[in-house]
């Protein structure tokens, strides 16, 4: 595992999020329920950014475009393409469920680190 220092911890307050560039990847850091999560800032459905997605109480991020939802800890989909009504089922058949890549995080000496393989 290659650990990369990405951000001072005080630059990501609780309930905030920030996109950082790590080795050619746009990684979304989310500080939710006193845990820092790191995931690819790209919905696997159409590669649109997740940064402005809603964070649910049960720890998922909802894509703001087609409302697919992904568990912050695992990246697994909890909902798949629920919007727009009427054509969402067709879109779901064309694009099969996929997970969002997630990355381990740690906080050391006041900095957030992300682990990449």
C-alpha positions as CSV (number, residue, x, y, z in Angstrom):
1,X,0.0,0.0,0.0
2,X,1.3,3.4,-1.0
3,X,0.2,6.0,1.6
4,X,-0.1,9.6,0.3
5,X,-0.5,12.7,2.4
6,X,-3.4,14.6,0.8
7,X,-4.7,17.3,3.1
8,X,-4.3,18.8,6.6
9,X,-7.1,17.4,8.8
10,X,-8.3,20.9,9.8
11,X,-9.1,21.6,6.1
12,X,-11.9,19.0,6.2
13,X,-14.3,19.8,9.0
14,X,-17.0,17.4,10.1
15,X,-19.8,17.1,7.5
16,X,-17.6,18.6,4.8
17,X,-16.1,17.2,1.6
18,X,-13.3,18.1,-0.7
19,X,-11.9,16.7,-3.9
20,X,-8.1,16.1,-4.0
21,X,-5.9,15.0,-6.9
22,X,-3.9,11.9,-6.1
23,X,-1.8,10.2,-8.7
24,X,-4.1,11.2,-11.7
25,X,-7.2,10.4,-9.7
26,X,-9.9,12.8,-8.4
27,X,-10.6,11.5,-5.0
28,X,-13.5,12.7,-2.9
29,X,-12.8,13.0,0.8
30,X,-16.0,13.0,3.0
31,X,-16.0,13.7,6.7
32,X,-19.1,12.0,8.0
33,X,-20.0,10.7,11.5
34,X,-16.4,11.4,12.7
35,X,-15.0,9.1,10.0
36,X,-13.1,10.2,6.9
37,X,-13.9,8.4,3.7
38,X,-12.1,8.5,0.4
39,X,-13.8,7.5,-2.9
40,X,-13.4,8.1,-6.6
41,X,-15.2,11.3,-7.4
42,X,-17.0,9.7,-10.3
43,X,-20.3,7.8,-10.5
44,X,-19.7,4.5,-12.3
45,X,-22.9,5.0,-14.3
46,X,-21.9,7.9,-16.5
47,X,-18.6,9.1,-14.8
48,X,-20.3,12.3,-13.5
49,X,-18.9,13.9,-10.3
50,X,-20.2,12.8,-6.9
51,X,-19.0,15.8,-4.9
52,X,-22.4,17.5,-4.7
53,X,-24.2,14.3,-3.9
54,X,-26.4,14.1,-0.7
55,X,-24.9,12.1,2.2
56,X,-27.6,10.0,3.8
57,X,-27.9,9.2,7.5
58,X,-27.0,5.6,6.9
59,X,-23.6,6.6,5.3
60,X,-24.2,6.6,1.5
61,X,-23.6,9.2,-1.1
62,X,-26.3,9.8,-3.7
63,X,-25.3,10.8,-7.2
64,X,-26.9,14.2,-7.9
65,X,-27.6,13.3,-11.5
66,X,-29.4,9.9,-11.6
67,X,-29.7,9.3,-7.9
68,X,-27.6,6.1,-7.7
69,X,-26.4,5.7,-4.1
70,X,-23.1,4.2,-2.9
71,X,-22.0,3.1,0.6
72,X,-19.2,5.4,1.7
73,X,-17.3,2.6,3.4
74,X,-17.5,-0.1,0.7
75,X,-18.4,1.8,-2.5
76,X,-21.2,-0.8,-3.2
77,X,-24.4,0.5,-4.7
78,X,-27.4,0.7,-2.4
79,X,-29.6,2.2,-5.1
80,X,-29.1,2.1,-8.9
81,X,-30.3,4.8,-11.3
82,X,-33.6,5.9,-9.6
83,X,-34.0,9.1,-11.7
84,X,-35.4,10.3,-14.1
85,X,-38.8,8.5,-13.6
86,X,-39.9,6.5,-16.5
87,X,-36.6,5.9,-18.3
88,X,-34.6,5.0,-15.2
89,X,-35.3,1.3,-15.7
90,X,-34.1,1.4,-19.3
91,X,-31.0,3.3,-18.2
92,X,-30.4,0.7,-15.5
93,X,-30.6,-2.2,-18.1
94,X,-28.1,-0.4,-20.3
95,X,-25.6,0.3,-17.5
96,X,-25.3,-2.6,-15.0
97,X,-24.6,-1.9,-11.3
98,X,-21.0,-1.1,-10.4
99,X,-19.3,0.0,-7.3
100,X,-17.4,3.2,-6.7
101,X,-13.7,2.6,-5.9
102,X,-12.9,3.4,-2.3
103,X,-9.6,3.9,-0.6
104,X,-8.4,3.5,3.0
105,X,-7.7,6.6,5.0
106,X,-5.8,7.4,8.1
107,X,-5.0,10.6,10.1
108,X,-1.5,11.0,11.4
109,X,0.1,14.1,12.9
110,X,-2.8,16.3,11.8
111,X,-2.8,15.1,8.2
112,X,-5.1,13.0,6.1
113,X,-3.5,10.1,4.2
114,X,-5.0,8.0,1.5
115,X,-3.8,4.5,0.6
116,X,-3.4,3.5,-3.0
117,X,-2.4,0.1,-4.4
